Amino acid sequence: MRAAVVGASGYAGGEILRLLLQHPHVEIGALTAASSAGTPLGAIHPNLTPLAGRVIEDTTAATVADHDVVFLALPHGHSAALVADVDADTIVIDCGADFRLEDGGQWEEFYDTTHAGHWPYGMPELALAGGGTQRDNLVGQQRIAVPGCYPTSVSLALAPALAHDLVAADDIVIVAASGTSGAGKSLKPHLLGAEVMGAMSPYGVGGAHRHTPEIEQNLSRAAGAPATISFTPTLAPMPRGILATCTARPADGATAEQVRAAYEKQYASEPFVHLLPEGQWPSTANVLGSNNVHVQVAVDEHAGRVIAIAAVDNLTKGTAGAAVQCLNIAAGWSETTGLPVAGVAP
């Protein structure tokens, strides 16, 4: 397939290109952006050596025409207008937020623009109430909405417990730390090295973060009932990675053994989601550059809480890796094709 990457100048676009360079079934076509059009890609992403001489083009429907797949790595609110002019037979995979939410009212509350609609949601491993996973809903699709990075870590940490009725869906607390790349590549004073080095800080406190409705949508699908979360994101002094610490009130009679067994069963055959051995805890360093999610669970009997912790690389499994994984499923290729299954260390 010939692939166009829209928003190639950003972190997500660059990560998509890094992964596609290793994909045996994809030829990289047009690379587009807005303000950086006319600039060689190597001036923006020097790490992408094989593509360094390629010149970024303007983002138009004509530029991405005649491609088999179009990856969108744009800020929220920008995907819908472009997609309207893309051929219906072209696979479009949106890494932005535009088509993730089913509830138009929630979209307008958190994003302040008109809701563009809802596409099949690109989290194959998401456990669903009543059995099965979201994977079955992605086969053969022409339009897919890639999850947000926080929702990826949180949903995969908690979904097995909810799908197996082991925790209460209305009593969930999440504190998650993200690297600075999650805020994008645009210059922002609070993301300067002098501001973030040696410091951690919360943001989007009190239910204000835009990923809140997406997380609740996912957890509600897993539980088969409305989920309510208290979500506090924090900014960590690292470029990449998310560590999500999630707790929930256990259902009556739920034991540590049952919780562990539910996760073992849910993720036993997943190529990218790994339940760690007991006593070993997730670290962002161990998933760096990979499409993996590391998960661990425990029961705090003293406080009466189930604890689920997940680590992901926000740019790989949290964005670009999920996009390529969804393309593999939609196209009928092996799900792991072209995706890194081991992290980079040290």
Phi, psi and omega in degrees: 000145176263126188243136170256144177240114180263127188088035186291345183277345183274177179297315181295315179298318178296322179290323175301315180296320178302319181286320182294333177299336181260002187271123186287345185251007186236133170254129181280121180260235186293140172243120185232158174198185181258275187293338182265008177302137183093353181265139174296140182300326181297339177284341182253317179238077181299340180289340183269064188307316182296342182249008189302326183275353180289138181262133179288136182255167175294150178272104176220161177298326180293324181294323183265000177295159179065025171248151179278331180216141177236122174264129179253121177235067188243159172297158182301146179089356184254347186282320190301317183296320180290318183298329181301335182254009179265137182306140183296336180277353178277134174285127178240125180240114187260118177273354176275186186268353195305325188242020183277323189269136176281326186270111180296329179294319177294321177302311184292331178291320187264338185242348173061027174225172180289137180291128184271349182121186185228132177250163173308136190268126192272054173239086188303326187275357184298119178289135182249147177301137180088357178107161180086176179226172180292343182307318184298338182271003183251345184297126176076007182285148177260345180226125182222136176258117180283138180295161170287165184288313175299313178301328178298309183293314184291315184295317181286338174288322191255336189304317180300320179295322179287317182295334179260014175057041182257348177222161178277131182285345184259013181217073184235130179236131183230129169235121185229141178250135181235148171287165188290339180295341178297341180270002179089180188262352179295146182290127178223129184304322184286353178255006176299150181306319181296337181273326187260336182295129178073018183220149168233146182210145176276160174204165181057036186282151175080033177080016185270346184290140186292343178278354182303308181294329178292318177297314180296324176300314180295313183292329176293322177294324178289321184278336188073019180203158182300134178253143177234130182235153164250113189241121177239106175276150176226153179261125183252150182281066177211152181289317187228157172115151172224134171240113183252120176253116188238137175229151180211153178286127181292149173292157180304127176085354181291132182249163178300323180295319179294320179297312180300317182296323180296318179289321178300317180292317186293321189251009184301323185253008181280132182286339186241344180256121188236119171281120184286157175301150181304136180091349178256129187248148182298147175221138179298330181298331186276351177246004185304125177077002182251169175265019185272155167238125175258129186233144171217148180228154176204166176240122175269095184291330180296314182268349183069049180224142167269132182247126177231126183236136179226144174237135176220159166274116187296335180272334180268266180302331181285348180209277191292320179297319177298322180297314179292321177301319179292322175300316180303316181292313182298324184273352179084017177271167173302136188298333184270000186303125175075007185250138180287127181256004177226144179279176179256129180215150358284000000 
